Amino acid sequence: ALSAQAEAPFYEEWWFLLVMALSSLILILLVVFALVLHGQSKKYKNCNGGKTISNVEESVTLDNGGFTALELNSRHLNI
């Protein structure tokens, strides 16, 4: 009598397990690199935003003798 399954299934072969392990490793590394790059771009974005705001504030304060100008429109409200 011959066995119906003479060979092991392909998912139990050494080459298939090796390919799956390497594919999983590459996928994990891509996710880690994407997260690192995303974090660095956020860090640089925050740094540039802070510098721009401080430059704008400095130009506003220097235009008016060191104080920012604030004009209020006085209105009388009817109650």
PQR file with spaces between the fields and no chain letter, atoms N, CA, C, O and H, PARSE charges and radii, in Angstrom:
ATOM       1  N    ALA     1       0.841   -1.179    0.000 -0.4000 1.5000
ATOM       2  CA   ALA     1       0.000    0.000    0.000 -0.0000 2.0000
ATOM       3  C    ALA     1       0.889    1.245    0.000  0.5500 1.7000
ATOM       4  O    ALA     1       1.867    1.334    0.743 -0.5500 1.4000
ATOM       5  N    LEU     2       0.526    2.189   -0.841 -0.4000 1.5000
ATOM       6  CA   LEU     2       1.274    3.431   -0.934 -0.0000 2.0000
ATOM       7  C    LEU     2       0.571    4.522   -0.132  0.5500 1.7000
ATOM       8  O    LEU     2      -0.657    4.603   -0.091 -0.5500 1.4000
ATOM       9  H    LEU     2      -0.268    2.117   -1.444  0.4000 1.0000
ATOM      10  N    SER     3       1.371    5.334    0.487 -0.4000 1.5000
ATOM      11  CA   SER     3       0.820    6.442    1.257 -0.0000 2.0000
ATOM      12  C    SER     3       0.308    7.520    0.286  0.5500 1.7000
ATOM      13  O    SER     3       0.876    7.720   -0.788 -0.5500 1.4000
ATOM      14  H    SER     3       2.368    5.268    0.453  0.4000 1.0000
ATOM      15  N    ALA     4      -0.765    8.204    0.678 -0.4000 1.5000
ATOM      16  CA   ALA     4      -1.329    9.249   -0.173 -0.0000 2.0000
ATOM      17  C    ALA     4      -0.422   10.470   -0.209  0.5500 1.7000
ATOM      18  O    ALA     4      -0.383   11.190   -1.207 -0.5500 1.4000
ATOM      19  H    ALA     4      -1.226    8.042    1.550  0.4000 1.0000
ATOM      20  N    GLN     5       0.293   10.702    0.857 -0.4000 1.5000
ATOM      21  CA   GLN     5       1.205   11.840    0.934 -0.0000 2.0000
ATOM      22  C    GLN     5       2.629   11.323    1.075  0.5500 1.7000
ATOM      23  O    GLN     5       3.068   10.977    2.172 -0.5500 1.4000
ATOM      24  H    GLN     5       0.262   10.118    1.667  0.4000 1.0000
ATOM      25  N    ALA     6       3.331   11.275   -0.018 -0.4000 1.5000
ATOM      26  CA   ALA     6       4.703   10.790    0.015 -0.0000 2.0000
ATOM      27  C    ALA     6       5.659   11.899    0.444  0.5500 1.7000
ATOM      28  O    ALA     6       6.660   11.628    1.107 -0.5500 1.4000
ATOM      29  H    ALA     6       2.974   11.556   -0.909  0.4000 1.0000
ATOM      30  N    GLU     7       5.362   13.138    0.075 -0.4000 1.5000
ATOM      31  CA   GLU     7       6.244   14.258    0.411 -0.0000 2.0000
ATOM      32  C    GLU     7       5.588   15.149    1.456  0.5500 1.7000
ATOM      33  O    GLU     7       4.368   15.162    1.616 -0.5500 1.4000
ATOM      34  H    GLU     7       4.548   13.358   -0.464  0.4000 1.0000
ATOM      35  N    ALA     8       6.431   15.892    2.161 -0.4000 1.5000
ATOM      36  CA   ALA     8       5.920   16.848    3.139 -0.0000 2.0000
ATOM      37  C    ALA     8       5.329   18.042    2.385  0.5500 1.7000
ATOM      38  O    ALA     8       5.787   18.363    1.289 -0.5500 1.4000
ATOM      39  H    ALA     8       7.423   15.882    2.031  0.4000 1.0000
ATOM      40  N    PRO     9       4.323   18.700    2.955 -0.5600 1.5000
ATOM      41  CA   PRO     9       3.764   19.883    2.291  0.2800 2.0000
ATOM      42  C    PRO     9       4.811   21.000    2.183  0.5500 1.7000
ATOM      43  O    PRO     9       5.764   21.063    2.959 -0.5500 1.4000
ATOM      44  N    PHE    10       4.600   21.875    1.196 -0.4000 1.5000
ATOM      45  CA   PHE    10       5.618   22.898    0.915 -0.0000 2.0000
ATOM      46  C    PHE    10       5.822   23.839    2.102  0.5500 1.7000
ATOM      47  O    PHE    10       6.922   24.365    2.276 -0.5500 1.4000
ATOM      48  H    PHE    10       3.825   21.824    0.565  0.4000 1.0000
ATOM      49  N    TYR    11       4.803   24.062    2.916 -0.4000 1.5000
ATOM      50  CA   TYR    11       4.942   24.996    4.038 -0.0000 2.0000
ATOM      51  C    TYR    11       5.742   24.403    5.194  0.5500 1.7000
ATOM      52  O    TYR    11       6.006   25.089    6.181 -0.5500 1.4000
ATOM      53  H    TYR    11       3.911   23.634    2.775  0.4000 1.0000
ATOM      54  N    GLU    12       6.120   23.162    5.083 -0.4000 1.5000
ATOM      55  CA   GLU    12       7.003   22.556    6.088 -0.0000 2.0000
ATOM      56  C    GLU    12       8.430   22.405    5.570  0.5500 1.7000
ATOM      57  O    GLU    12       9.300   21.923    6.296 -0.5500 1.4000
ATOM      58  H    GLU    12       5.905   22.604    4.281  0.4000 1.0000
ATOM      59  N    GLU    13       8.677   22.803    4.344 -0.4000 1.5000
ATOM      60  CA   GLU    13      10.021   22.704    3.779 -0.0000 2.0000
ATOM      61  C    GLU    13      10.912   23.791    4.368  0.5500 1.7000
ATOM      62  O    GLU    13      10.413   24.845    4.761 -0.5500 1.4000
ATOM      63  H    GLU    13       7.970   23.194    3.754  0.4000 1.0000
ATOM      64  N    TRP    14      12.203   23.560    4.435 -0.4000 1.5000
ATOM      65  CA   TRP    14      13.133   24.508    5.039 -0.0000 2.0000
ATOM      66  C    TRP    14      13.214   25.803    4.249  0.5500 1.7000
ATOM      67  O    TRP    14      13.330   26.875    4.843 -0.5500 1.4000
ATOM      68  H    TRP    14      12.609   22.703    4.116  0.4000 1.0000
ATOM      69  N    TRP    15      13.155   25.731    2.918 -0.4000 1.5000
ATOM      70  CA   TRP    15      13.289   26.922    2.094 -0.0000 2.0000
ATOM      71  C    TRP    15      12.078   27.848    2.254  0.5500 1.7000
ATOM      72  O    TRP    15      12.221   29.070    2.223 -0.5500 1.4000
ATOM      73  H    TRP    15      13.061   24.860    2.436  0.4000 1.0000
ATOM      74  N    PHE    16      10.895   27.270    2.425 -0.4000 1.5000
ATOM      75  CA   PHE    16       9.704   28.096    2.601 -0.0000 2.0000
ATOM      76  C    PHE    16       9.742   28.811    3.950  0.5500 1.7000
ATOM      77  O    PHE    16       9.402   29.990    4.045 -0.5500 1.4000
ATOM      78  H    PHE    16      10.778   26.277    2.451  0.4000 1.0000
ATOM      79  N    LEU    17      10.156   28.091    4.988 -0.4000 1.5000
ATOM      80  CA   LEU    17      10.267   28.706    6.309 -0.0000 2.0000
ATOM      81  C    LEU    17      11.318   29.808    6.307  0.5500 1.7000
ATOM      82  O    LEU    17      11.134   30.836    6.959 -0.5500 1.4000
ATOM      83  H    LEU    17      10.432   27.133    4.911  0.4000 1.0000
ATOM      84  N    LEU    18      12.417   29.609    5.585 -0.4000 1.5000
ATOM      85  CA   LEU    18      13.462   30.628    5.488 -0.0000 2.0000
ATOM      86  C    LEU    18      12.940   31.868    4.759  0.5500 1.7000
ATOM      87  O    LEU    18      13.198   32.993    5.187 -0.5500 1.4000
ATOM      88  H    LEU    18      12.567   28.774    5.055  0.4000 1.0000
ATOM      89  N    VAL    19      12.215   31.668    3.675 -0.4000 1.5000
ATOM      90  CA   VAL    19      11.660   32.796    2.926 -0.0000 2.0000
ATOM      91  C    VAL    19      10.668   33.568    3.793  0.5500 1.7000
ATOM      92  O    VAL    19      10.676   34.799    3.781 -0.5500 1.4000
ATOM      93  H    VAL    19      12.005   30.754    3.327  0.4000 1.0000
ATOM      94  N    MET    20       9.832   32.887    4.530 -0.4000 1.5000
ATOM      95  CA   MET    20       8.852   33.549    5.392 -0.0000 2.0000
ATOM      96  C    MET    20       9.540   34.319    6.519  0.5500 1.7000
ATOM      97  O    MET    20       9.115   35.425    6.855 -0.5500 1.4000
ATOM      98  H    MET    20       9.826   31.887    4.540  0.4000 1.0000
ATOM      99  N    ALA    21      10.590   33.756    7.103 -0.4000 1.5000
ATOM     100  CA   ALA    21      11.319   34.441    8.172 -0.0000 2.0000
ATOM     101  C    ALA    21      11.995   35.706    7.642  0.5500 1.7000
ATOM     102  O    ALA    21      11.928   36.752    8.288 -0.5500 1.4000
ATOM     103  H    ALA    21      10.936   32.858    6.830  0.4000 1.0000
ATOM     104  N    LEU    22      12.634   35.630    6.496 -0.4000 1.5000
ATOM     105  CA   LEU    22      13.293   36.804    5.917 -0.0000 2.0000
ATOM     106  C    LEU    22      12.274   37.859    5.494  0.5500 1.7000
ATOM     107  O    LEU    22      12.515   39.053    5.669 -0.5500 1.4000
ATOM     108  H    LEU    22      12.688   34.780    5.972  0.4000 1.0000
ATOM     109  N    SER    23      11.155   37.439    4.947 -0.4000 1.5000
ATOM     110  CA   SER    23      10.105   38.390    4.567 -0.0000 2.0000
ATOM     111  C    SER    23       9.551   39.103    5.797  0.5500 1.7000
ATOM     112  O    SER    23       9.312   40.310    5.761 -0.5500 1.4000
ATOM     113  H    SER    23      10.959   36.469    4.805  0.4000 1.0000
ATOM     114  N    SER    24       9.349   38.370    6.868 -0.4000 1.5000
ATOM     115  CA   SER    24       8.857   38.980    8.098 -0.0000 2.0000
ATOM     116  C    SER    24       9.877   39.966    8.663  0.5500 1.7000
ATOM     117  O    SER    24       9.501   41.037    9.140 -0.5500 1.4000
ATOM     118  H    SER    24       9.543   37.389    6.897  0.4000 1.0000
ATOM     119  N    LEU    25      11.143   39.620    8.616 -0.4000 1.5000
ATOM     120  CA   LEU    25      12.197   40.512    9.101 -0.0000 2.0000
ATOM     121  C    LEU    25      12.247   41.808    8.289  0.5500 1.7000
ATOM     122  O    LEU    25      12.373   42.895    8.854 -0.5500 1.4000
ATOM     123  H    LEU    25      11.448   38.750    8.229  0.4000 1.0000
ATOM     124  N    ILE    26      12.149   41.689    6.979 -0.4000 1.5000
ATOM     125  CA   ILE    26      12.157   42.876    6.122 -0.0000 2.0000
ATOM     126  C    ILE    26      10.947   43.745    6.400  0.5500 1.7000
ATOM     127  O    ILE    26      11.072   44.968    6.453 -0.5500 1.4000
ATOM     128  H    ILE    26      12.046   40.806    6.521  0.4000 1.0000
ATOM     129  N    LEU    27       9.788   43.152    6.576 -0.4000 1.5000
ATOM     130  CA   LEU    27       8.569   43.913    6.871 -0.0000 2.0000
ATOM     131  C    LEU    27       8.683   44.649    8.204  0.5500 1.7000
ATOM     132  O    LEU    27       8.292   45.812    8.303 -0.5500 1.4000
ATOM     133  H    LEU    27       9.686   42.158    6.532  0.4000 1.0000
ATOM     134  N    ILE    28       9.211   43.990    9.219 -0.4000 1.5000
ATOM     135  CA   ILE    28       9.379   44.618   10.533 -0.0000 2.0000
ATOM     136  C    ILE    28      10.373   45.785   10.435  0.5500 1.7000
ATOM     137  O    ILE    28      10.138   46.845   11.015 -0.5500 1.4000
ATOM     138  H    ILE    28       9.529   43.045    9.139  0.4000 1.0000
ATOM     139  N    LEU    29      11.470   45.597    9.711 -0.4000 1.5000
ATOM     140  CA   LEU    29      12.450   46.671    9.549 -0.0000 2.0000
ATOM     141  C    LEU    29      11.862   47.865    8.799  0.5500 1.7000
ATOM     142  O    LEU    29      12.153   49.008    9.149 -0.5500 1.4000
ATOM     143  H    LEU    29      11.661   44.736    9.240  0.4000 1.0000
ATOM     144  N    LEU    30      11.047   47.625    7.784 -0.4000 1.5000
ATOM     145  CA   LEU    30      10.406   48.720    7.059 -0.0000 2.0000
ATOM     146  C    LEU    30       9.468   49.514    7.957  0.5500 1.7000
ATOM     147  O    LEU    30       9.428   50.742    7.886 -0.5500 1.4000
ATOM     148  H    LEU    30      10.810   46.696    7.500  0.4000 1.0000
ATOM     149  N    VAL    31       8.720   48.822    8.794 -0.4000 1.5000
ATOM     150  CA   VAL    31       7.809   49.511    9.716 -0.0000 2.0000
ATOM     151  C    VAL    31       8.599   50.352   10.713  0.5500 1.7000
ATOM     152  O    VAL    31       8.228   51.492   10.992 -0.5500 1.4000
ATOM     153  H    VAL    31       8.753   47.824    8.852  0.4000 1.0000
ATOM     154  N    VAL    32       9.679   49.802   11.250 -0.4000 1.5000
ATOM     155  CA   VAL    32      10.506   50.541   12.213 -0.0000 2.0000
ATOM     156  C    VAL    32      11.128   51.764   11.552  0.5500 1.7000
ATOM     157  O    VAL    32      11.106   52.848   12.135 -0.5500 1.4000
ATOM     158  H    VAL    32       9.980   48.876   11.023  0.4000 1.0000
ATOM     159  N    PHE    33      11.680   51.619   10.350 -0.4000 1.5000
ATOM     160  CA   PHE    33      12.277   52.756    9.658 -0.0000 2.0000
ATOM     161  C    PHE    33      11.237   53.820    9.338  0.5500 1.7000
ATOM     162  O    PHE    33      11.524   55.012    9.445 -0.5500 1.4000
ATOM     163  H    PHE    33      11.697   50.738    9.877  0.4000 1.0000
ATOM     164  N    ALA    34      10.038   53.410    8.949 -0.4000 1.5000
ATOM     165  CA   ALA    34       8.977   54.376    8.655 -0.0000 2.0000
ATOM     166  C    ALA    34       8.606   55.153    9.907  0.5500 1.7000
ATOM     167  O    ALA    34       8.402   56.365    9.840 -0.5500 1.4000
ATOM     168  H    ALA    34       9.805   52.441    8.862  0.4000 1.0000
ATOM     169  N    LEU    35       8.516   54.478   11.046 -0.4000 1.5000
ATOM     170  CA   LEU    35       8.180   55.163   12.292 -0.0000 2.0000
ATOM     171  C    LEU    35       9.290   56.119   12.720  0.5500 1.7000
ATOM     172  O    LEU    35       9.013   57.212   13.213 -0.5500 1.4000
ATOM     173  H    LEU    35       8.682   53.494   11.100  0.4000 1.0000
ATOM     174  N    VAL    36      10.527   55.717   12.535 -0.4000 1.5000
ATOM     175  CA   VAL    36      11.652   56.587   12.899 -0.0000 2.0000
ATOM     176  C    VAL    36      11.667   57.824   12.019  0.5500 1.7000
ATOM     177  O    VAL    36      11.842   58.936   12.517 -0.5500 1.4000
ATOM     178  H    VAL    36      10.752   54.829   12.134  0.4000 1.0000
ATOM     179  N    LEU    37      11.485   57.645   10.716 -0.4000 1.5000
ATOM     180  CA   LEU    37      11.473   58.793    9.811 -0.0000 2.0000
ATOM     181  C    LEU    37      10.300   59.712   10.087  0.5500 1.7000
ATOM     182  O    LEU    37      10.433   60.932    9.995 -0.5500 1.4000
ATOM     183  H    LEU    37      11.343   56.742   10.311  0.4000 1.0000
ATOM     184  N    HIS    38       9.166   59.147   10.422 -0.4000 1.5000
ATOM     185  CA   HIS    38       7.990   59.960   10.744 -0.0000 2.0000
ATOM     186  C    HIS    38       8.238   60.771   12.016  0.5500 1.7000
ATOM     187  O    HIS    38       7.855   61.939   12.085 -0.5500 1.4000
ATOM     188  H    HIS    38       9.058   58.155   10.497  0.4000 1.0000
ATOM     189  N    GLY    39       8.865   60.174   13.012 -0.4000 1.5000
ATOM     190  CA   GLY    39       9.183   60.882   14.245 -0.0000 2.0000
ATOM     191  C    GLY    39      10.190   61.987   14.022  0.5500 1.7000
ATOM     192  O    GLY    39      10.066   63.059   14.614 -0.5500 1.4000
ATOM     193  H    GLY    39       9.176   59.226   12.956  0.4000 1.0000
ATOM     194  N    GLN    40      11.190   61.753   13.179 -0.4000 1.5000
ATOM     195  CA   GLN    40      12.188   62.784   12.910 -0.0000 2.0000
ATOM     196  C    GLN    40      11.591   63.936   12.129  0.5500 1.7000
ATOM     197  O    GLN    40      11.940   65.091   12.374 -0.5500 1.4000
ATOM     198  H    GLN    40      11.291   60.882   12.698  0.4000 1.0000
ATOM     199  N    SER    41      10.700   63.649   11.195 -0.4000 1.5000
ATOM     200  CA   SER    41      10.101   64.739   10.427 -0.0000 2.0000
ATOM     201  C    SER    41       9.213   65.598   11.318  0.5500 1.7000
ATOM     202  O    SER    41       9.130   66.811   11.123 -0.5500 1.4000
ATOM     203  H    SER    41      10.417   62.711   10.996  0.4000 1.0000
ATOM     204  N    LYS    42       8.547   64.982   12.298 -0.4000 1.5000
ATOM     205  CA   LYS    42       7.750   65.759   13.249 -0.0000 2.0000
ATOM     206  C    LYS    42       8.653   66.641   14.104  0.5500 1.7000
ATOM     207  O    LYS    42       8.319   67.792   14.383 -0.5500 1.4000
ATOM     208  H    LYS    42       8.614   63.997   12.457  0.4000 1.0000
ATOM     209  N    LYS    43       9.807   66.095   14.522 -0.4000 1.5000
ATOM     210  CA   LYS    43      10.731   66.852   15.366 -0.0000 2.0000
ATOM     211  C    LYS    43      11.253   68.073   14.625  0.5500 1.7000
ATOM     212  O    LYS    43      11.290   69.172   15.180 -0.5500 1.4000
ATOM     213  H    LYS    43      10.079   65.159   14.294  0.4000 1.0000
ATOM     214  N    TYR    44      11.657   67.884   13.369 -0.4000 1.5000
ATOM     215  CA   TYR    44      12.175   69.005   12.592 -0.0000 2.0000
ATOM     216  C    TYR    44      11.072   69.993   12.252  0.5500 1.7000
ATOM     217  O    TYR    44      11.323   71.196   12.178 -0.5500 1.4000
ATOM     218  H    TYR    44      11.627   66.992   12.919  0.4000 1.0000
ATOM     219  N    LYS    45       9.864   69.510   12.046 -0.4000 1.5000
ATOM     220  CA   LYS    45       8.747   70.402   11.750 -0.0000 2.0000
ATOM     221  C    LYS    45       8.469   71.297   12.956  0.5500 1.7000
ATOM     222  O    LYS    45       8.228   72.493   12.794 -0.5500 1.4000
ATOM     223  H    LYS    45       9.659   68.532   12.106  0.4000 1.0000
ATOM     224  N    ASN    46       8.501   70.731   14.163 -0.4000 1.5000
ATOM     225  CA   ASN    46       8.275   71.521   15.372 -0.0000 2.0000
ATOM     226  C    ASN    46       9.397   72.538   15.581  0.5500 1.7000
ATOM     227  O    ASN    46       9.132   73.665   15.998 -0.5500 1.4000
ATOM     228  H    ASN    46       8.697   69.759   14.295  0.4000 1.0000
ATOM     229  N    CYS    47      10.626   72.165   15.303 -0.4000 1.5000
ATOM     230  CA   CYS    47      11.753   73.085   15.479 -0.0000 2.0000
ATOM     231  C    CYS    47      11.648   74.255   14.507  0.5500 1.7000
ATOM     232  O    CYS    47      11.858   75.402   14.901 -0.5500 1.4000
ATOM     233  H    CYS    47      10.841   71.249   14.965  0.4000 1.0000
ATOM     234  N    ASN    48      11.328   73.987   13.256 -0.4000 1.5000
ATOM     235  CA   ASN    48      11.208   75.060   12.270 -0.0000 2.0000
ATOM     236  C    ASN    48      10.043   75.974   12.597  0.5500 1.7000
ATOM     237  O    ASN    48      10.146   77.188   12.421 -0.5500 1.4000
ATOM     238  H    ASN    48      11.157   73.056   12.936  0.4000 1.0000
ATOM     239  N    GLY    49       8.944   75.421   13.068 -0.4000 1.5000
ATOM     240  CA   GLY    49       7.788   76.240   13.425 -0.0000 2.0000
ATOM     241  C    GLY    49       8.109   77.174   14.558  0.5500 1.7000
ATOM     242  O    GLY    49       7.679   78.327   14.540 -0.5500 1.4000
ATOM     243  H    GLY    49       8.860   74.435   13.212  0.4000 1.0000
ATOM     244  N    GLY    50       8.848   76.720   15.542 -0.4000 1.5000
ATOM     245  CA   GLY    50       9.210   77.567   16.670 -0.0000 2.0000
ATOM     246  C    GLY    50      10.124   78.700   16.255  0.5500 1.7000
ATOM     247  O    GLY    50       9.973   79.818   16.747 -0.5500 1.4000
ATOM     248  H    GLY    50       9.197   75.783   15.557  0.4000 1.0000
ATOM     249  N    LYS    51      11.059   78.447   15.371 -0.4000 1.5000
ATOM     250  CA   LYS    51      11.970   79.491   14.913 -0.0000 2.0000
ATOM     251  C    LYS    51      11.223   80.550   14.110  0.5500 1.7000
ATOM     252  O    LYS    51      11.503   81.742   14.234 -0.5500 1.4000
ATOM     253  H    LYS    51      11.181   77.539   14.971  0.4000 1.0000
ATOM     254  N    THR    52      10.268   80.113   13.283 -0.4000 1.5000
ATOM     255  CA   THR    52       9.507   81.062   12.475 -0.0000 2.0000
ATOM     256  C    THR    52       8.677   81.968   13.363  0.5500 1.7000
ATOM     257  O    THR    52       8.608   83.174   13.130 -0.5500 1.4000
ATOM     258  H    THR    52      10.040   79.144   13.182  0.4000 1.0000
ATOM     259  N    ILE    53       8.048   81.398   14.379 -0.4000 1.5000
ATOM     260  CA   ILE    53       7.211   82.192   15.273 -0.0000 2.0000
ATOM     261  C    ILE    53       8.071   83.195   16.037  0.5500 1.7000
ATOM     262  O    ILE    53       7.678   84.352   16.187 -0.5500 1.4000
ATOM     263  H    ILE    53       8.105   80.418   14.569  0.4000 1.0000
ATOM     264  N    SER    54       9.228   82.773   16.517 -0.4000 1.5000
ATOM     265  CA   SER    54      10.073   83.693   17.281 -0.0000 2.0000
ATOM     266  C    SER    54      10.572   84.827   16.386  0.5500 1.7000
ATOM     267  O    SER    54      10.677   85.965   16.843 -0.5500 1.4000
ATOM     268  H    SER    54       9.547   81.833   16.395  0.4000 1.0000
ATOM     269  N    ASN    55      10.882   84.540   15.121 -0.4000 1.5000
ATOM     270  CA   ASN    55      11.323   85.605   14.214 -0.0000 2.0000
ATOM     271  C    ASN    55      10.202   86.598   13.954  0.5500 1.7000
ATOM     272  O    ASN    55      10.444   87.803   13.895 -0.5500 1.4000
ATOM     273  H    ASN    55      10.798   83.615   14.749  0.4000 1.0000
ATOM     274  N    VAL    56       8.976   86.103   13.799 -0.4000 1.5000
ATOM     275  CA   VAL    56       7.840   86.992   13.573 -0.0000 2.0000
ATOM     276  C    VAL    56       7.599   87.845   14.810  0.5500 1.7000
ATOM     277  O    VAL    56       7.338   89.043   14.697 -0.5500 1.4000
ATOM     278  H    VAL    56       8.780   85.124   13.847  0.4000 1.0000
ATOM     279  N    GLU    57       7.684   87.238   15.988 -0.4000 1.5000
ATOM     280  CA   GLU    57       7.477   87.994   17.224 -0.0000 2.0000
ATOM     281  C    GLU    57       8.558   89.061   17.399  0.5500 1.7000
ATOM     282  O    GLU    57       8.263   90.175   17.832 -0.5500 1.4000
ATOM     283  H    GLU    57       7.896   86.265   16.080  0.4000 1.0000
ATOM     284  N    GLU    58       9.796   88.731   17.067 -0.4000 1.5000
ATOM     285  CA   GLU    58      10.877   89.705   17.204 -0.0000 2.0000
ATOM     286  C    GLU    58      10.660   90.882   16.267  0.5500 1.7000
ATOM     287  O    GLU    58      10.881   92.028   16.656 -0.5500 1.4000
ATOM     288  H    GLU    58      10.035   87.826   16.716  0.4000 1.0000
ATOM     289  N    SER    59      10.226   90.615   15.028 -0.4000 1.5000
ATOM     290  CA   SER    59      10.022   91.720   14.084 -0.0000 2.0000
ATOM     291  C    SER    59       8.859   92.599   14.534  0.5500 1.7000
ATOM     292  O    SER    59       8.897   93.814   14.345 -0.5500 1.4000
ATOM     293  H    SER    59      10.046   89.684   14.712  0.4000 1.0000
ATOM     294  N    VAL    60       7.835   92.005   15.122 -0.4000 1.5000
ATOM     295  CA   VAL    60       6.696   92.799   15.599 -0.0000 2.0000
ATOM     296  C    VAL    60       7.117   93.655   16.780  0.5500 1.7000
ATOM     297  O    VAL    60       6.760   94.831   16.844 -0.5500 1.4000
ATOM     298  H    VAL    60       7.804   91.017   15.275  0.4000 1.0000
ATOM     299  N    THR    61       7.866   93.092   17.712 -0.4000 1.5000
ATOM     300  CA   THR    61       8.251   93.850   18.895 -0.0000 2.0000
ATOM     301  C    THR    61       9.247   94.947   18.541  0.5500 1.7000
ATOM     302  O    THR    61       9.226   96.007   19.167 -0.5500 1.4000
ATOM     303  H    THR    61       8.156   92.137   17.660  0.4000 1.0000
ATOM     304  N    LEU    62      10.116   94.730   17.564 -0.4000 1.5000
ATOM     305  CA   LEU    62      11.107   95.746   17.199 -0.0000 2.0000
ATOM     306  C    LEU    62      10.475   96.905   16.442  0.5500 1.7000
ATOM     307  O    LEU    62      11.002   98.017   16.478 -0.5500 1.4000
ATOM     308  H    LEU    62      10.134   93.869   17.055  0.4000 1.0000
ATOM     309  N    ASP    63       9.363   96.673   15.761 -0.4000 1.5000
ATOM     310  CA   ASP    63       8.724   97.746   15.001 -0.0000 2.0000
ATOM     311  C    ASP    63       8.119   98.821   15.902  0.5500 1.7000
ATOM     312  O    ASP    63       8.004   99.978   15.496 -0.5500 1.4000
ATOM     313  H    ASP    63       8.935   95.770   15.732  0.4000 1.0000
ATOM     314  N    ASN    64       7.737   98.451   17.102 -0.4000 1.5000
ATOM     315  CA   ASN    64       7.024   99.399   17.949 -0.0000 2.0000
ATOM     316  C    ASN    64       7.820   99.689   19.226  0.5500 1.7000
ATOM     317  O    ASN    64       7.229   99.776   20.302 -0.5500 1.4000
ATOM     318  H    ASN    64       7.831   97.512   17.431  0.4000 1.0000
ATOM     319  N    GLY    65       9.087   99.832   19.136 -0.4000 1.5000
ATOM     320  CA   GLY    65       9.896  100.189   20.285 -0.0000 2.0000
ATOM     321  C    GLY    65       9.956   99.125   21.353  0.5500 1.7000
ATOM     322  O    GLY    65      10.110   99.451   22.530 -0.5500 1.4000
ATOM     323  H    GLY    65       9.567   99.761   18.261  0.4000 1.0000
ATOM     324  N    GLY    66       9.839   97.870   20.985 -0.4000 1.5000
ATOM     325  CA   GLY    66       9.941   96.796   21.959 -0.0000 2.0000
ATOM     326  C    GLY    66       8.613   96.340   22.509  0.5500 1.7000
ATOM     327  O    GLY    66       8.586   95.428   23.336 -0.5500 1.4000
ATOM     328  H    GLY    66       9.714   97.605   20.029  0.4000 1.0000
ATOM     329  N    PHE    67       7.504   96.933   22.089 -0.4000 1.5000
ATOM     330  CA   PHE    67       6.186   96.510   22.558 -0.0000 2.0000
ATOM     331  C    PHE    67       5.305   96.191   21.363  0.5500 1.7000
ATOM     332  O    PHE    67       5.398   96.824   20.311 -0.5500 1.4000
ATOM     333  H    PHE    67       7.526   97.674   21.418  0.4000 1.0000
ATOM     334  N    THR    68       4.459   95.206   21.545 -0.4000 1.5000
ATOM     335  CA   THR    68       3.540   94.871   20.464 -0.0000 2.0000
ATOM     336  C    THR    68       2.359   95.824   20.494  0.5500 1.7000
ATOM     337  O    THR    68       1.869   96.188   21.563 -0.5500 1.4000
ATOM     338  H    THR    68       4.384   94.691   22.399  0.4000 1.0000
ATOM     339  N    ALA    69       1.911   96.220   19.327 -0.4000 1.5000
ATOM     340  CA   ALA    69       0.787   97.149   19.235 -0.0000 2.0000
ATOM     341  C    ALA    69      -0.521   96.374   19.292  0.5500 1.7000
ATOM     342  O    ALA    69      -0.661   95.330   18.654 -0.5500 1.4000
ATOM     343  H    ALA    69       2.309   95.925   18.459  0.4000 1.0000
ATOM     344  N    LEU    70      -1.464   96.881   20.047 -0.4000 1.5000
ATOM     345  CA   LEU    70      -2.765   96.249   20.158 -0.0000 2.0000
ATOM     346  C    LEU    70      -3.826   97.336   20.126  0.5500 1.7000
ATOM     347  O    LEU    70      -3.907   98.174   21.024 -0.5500 1.4000
ATOM     348  H    LEU    70      -1.350   97.729   20.565  0.4000 1.0000
ATOM     349  N    GLU    71      -4.629   97.309   19.086 -0.4000 1.5000
ATOM     350  CA   GLU    71      -5.686   98.305   18.971 -0.0000 2.0000
ATOM     351  C    GLU    71      -7.017   97.647   19.260  0.5500 1.7000
ATOM     352  O    GLU    71      -7.331   96.594   18.705 -0.5500 1.4000
ATOM     353  H    GLU    71      -4.563   96.628   18.356  0.4000 1.0000
ATOM     354  N    LEU    72      -7.798   98.263   20.122 -0.4000 1.5000
ATOM     355  CA   LEU    72      -9.105   97.739   20.451 -0.0000 2.0000
ATOM     356  C    LEU    72     -10.158   98.719   19.959  0.5500 1.7000
ATOM     357  O    LEU    72     -10.035   99.929   20.151 -0.5500 1.4000
ATOM     358  H    LEU    72      -7.543   99.119   20.573  0.4000 1.0000
ATOM     359  N    ASN    73     -11.158   98.204   19.347 -0.4000 1.5000
ATOM     360  CA   ASN    73     -12.276   99.028   18.903 -0.0000 2.0000
ATOM     361  C    ASN    73     -13.280   99.092   20.035  0.5500 1.7000
ATOM     362  O    ASN    73     -13.888   98.081   20.386 -0.5500 1.4000
ATOM     363  H    ASN    73     -11.258   97.222   19.191  0.4000 1.0000
ATOM     364  N    SER    74     -13.460  100.266   20.608 -0.4000 1.5000
ATOM     365  CA   SER    74     -14.380  100.384   21.744 -0.0000 2.0000
ATOM     366  C    SER    74     -15.804  100.531   21.224  0.5500 1.7000
ATOM     367  O    SER    74     -16.112  101.447   20.461 -0.5500 1.4000
ATOM     368  H    SER    74     -12.966  101.088   20.323  0.4000 1.0000
ATOM     369  N    ARG    75     -16.657   99.622   21.648 -0.4000 1.5000
ATOM     370  CA   ARG    75     -18.055   99.650   21.248 -0.0000 2.0000
ATOM     371  C    ARG    75     -18.917   99.599   22.493  0.5500 1.7000
ATOM     372  O    ARG    75     -18.578   98.937   23.474 -0.5500 1.4000
ATOM     373  H    ARG    75     -16.407   98.879   22.269  0.4000 1.0000
ATOM     374  N    HIS    76     -19.996  100.280   22.442 -0.4000 1.5000
ATOM     375  CA   HIS    76     -20.955  100.232   23.535 -0.0000 2.0000
ATOM     376  C    HIS    76     -22.017   99.199   23.175  0.5500 1.7000
ATOM     377  O    HIS    76     -22.645   99.284   22.120 -0.5500 1.4000
ATOM     378  H    HIS    76     -20.271  100.817   21.645  0.4000 1.0000
ATOM     379  N    LEU    77     -22.205   98.257   24.030 -0.4000 1.5000
ATOM     380  CA   LEU    77     -23.195   97.205   23.792 -0.0000 2.0000
ATOM     381  C    LEU    77     -24.518   97.612   24.424  0.5500 1.7000
ATOM     382  O    LEU    77     -24.567   98.051   25.573 -0.5500 1.4000
ATOM     383  H    LEU    77     -21.694   98.188   24.887  0.4000 1.0000
ATOM     384  N    ASN    78     -25.577   97.461   23.661 -0.4000 1.5000
ATOM     385  CA   ASN    78     -26.927   97.727   24.186 -0.0000 2.0000
ATOM     386  C    ASN    78     -27.451   96.473   24.867  0.5500 1.7000
ATOM     387  O    ASN    78     -27.521   95.407   24.255 -0.5500 1.4000
ATOM     388  H    ASN    78     -25.538   97.105   22.728  0.4000 1.0000
ATOM     389  N    ILE    79     -27.814   96.605   26.117 -0.4000 1.5000
ATOM     390  CA   ILE    79     -28.322   95.453   26.866 -0.0000 2.0000
ATOM     391  C    ILE    79     -29.815   95.564   27.028  0.5500 1.7000
ATOM     392  O    ILE    79     -30.438   94.690   27.632 -0.5500 1.4000
ATOM     393  H    ILE    79     -27.758   97.471   26.613  0.4000 1.0000
